[in-house]
Amino acid sequence: MIHPIPNGTRDVLPDEMRELRAITEAMRAAFERREYGEVWTPTIEFEDVLRRGETGVDPAYRVFDDHGHVMALRPDMTVPIARVVATRYATAEPPLRFSYFAHAYRGVRPHRGQMREFLQAGVELVGAPGPHGTVEALTVLCEALDAVGLKGYRIALGSASLYPALMDTFDVPVEVRETLLAALAARDFVKLETQVRRHGLDDALVRVPQLRGGAAVLDGITGGEAGGLRAILADLPEHVSSRIVFDLGLARGLGYYTGAVFDVLDPELGEPLGGGGRYDDLLGRFGRPMPAVGFALHVDRLHLALAGEEAAA
Amino acid sequence: MTRPELTIAVPRGALLRETLDLLDAVGVETAEVRSNDRKLLFGDVGIVTMRPSDVPTYVEAGAADVGITGKDVLTEQDEREVVELLDLGYGPCRMILATVAGEPDPAAEALRRLGVMRVATKYYRIAARYFEETGRQAEIVEVKGSVELAPLTGLVEAIVDLTATGTTLRENGLVIREEIMTSTARLIANPVAHKLKSAAIDTLVARMREHRPAAPVVA
């Protein structure tokens, strides 16, 4: 008999599970060494609590509880942890360090490495501003990836506030901003160039977000964002800074990022293994304003990249 | 010979010849591709050939680092996570709504009297989005072969299809009623390769920008 399971879900059987376990146990030990305490939160939360995060990612699965309240499966773990900090650590002295291994749910087109139910491993560092908070998060990230045994990875580093600042500098009219940001988010540089030309705007609005590579790309820009990225690079230990490639057009899908953002890339996989960044305004939306930074890794993609590196070796 | 830095997905069909001309101009050897139209993979020069609609699939998965395909394909598959780098200008064509010639327009008439028009297309998502945006009820009929046949047999009242010269439409007694979008060939890249092979990709973009046939028409 064949009994179907929902689209975008899958079963994990013992051979694969042993390999996934080895990955998560190595990461758990790496997080533990840095005193990131592991938490669990409910898989299902009230929808209005999740929406308070203004992530731009709508919950894909909703149900009603026995009182008619709308509940939803969490699309990530950052918003639930922001809720935990505001309610359970309302008076605790920062910085606070949390780690998690948890399933999240999104209404994506399922493919290898991205199901609708997927396991994330990550940390949140709350109450530690940039750049030193960002430096710690990137360091923990590399320690976790090293512990797993991944060899060829790189961290693409950019800033969520860079393009908005660039639009301020060149006086981009309010009504054009959304169009440019949408083109950048869709990685459509043809549309970006067409729009910039059509509105007679400065060429830097096309050139800067396509700058990628070593620290030299920061010479192409001025202002606070370049300074912020340089400050991070200067404080990173060598084994972390050697992994960094700058990407001044990096736009992460979630709406709550405020400063430095990063993606984890590996040549063995065509999409990022995960990523993160600063979200200095999110805690304020839950009533306890504090700067914060964090990252999440897709455990399935990490597994695919490891298998790819093993096969290529 | 060293392995080429980039794997390039090249579209077979209408865009093939100009794509190969452009690759020659930017220094990618295409003689073997031209002389052998059954072979698909040319490892020595880093070229893989495929249907244009498969190019985003290979590039998104990273099986090819960069690729060339039409804007029509990219619009139909707009959920693909690829970087759109350059308008290459060649392969211009239009996505149009066409019906059988004569007045009244059978599609408008069906909409007026029956509340819905039936439309045959290979571009399901472009068509569905277009009728939604223009506030008209349409039943989209997806066909794989010659779309022009559908209105002539009474299967549908209208078609949404791609046309370069309009000759096939005219020969089948169809007229263009509306233009939905214009399309040209585009250079796309895998988002991870775009960062990890940034120097090679930037060089390719700069050379192609220099050698692309003509300044593209701004849509």
Interface residues (C-beta under 8 A of the other chain):
Chain A: R109 R154 A156 A186 R187 D188 F189 V190 K191 T194 R197 R198 Q210 R212 G213 V245 D247 D263 L265 D266 P267 L269 G270 E271 P272
Chain B: E60 A61 G62 A63 D78 E79 E81 V82 V83 E84 L85 L86 D87 R186 N190 P191 V192 A193 H194 K195 L196 S198 A199 D202 V218 A219
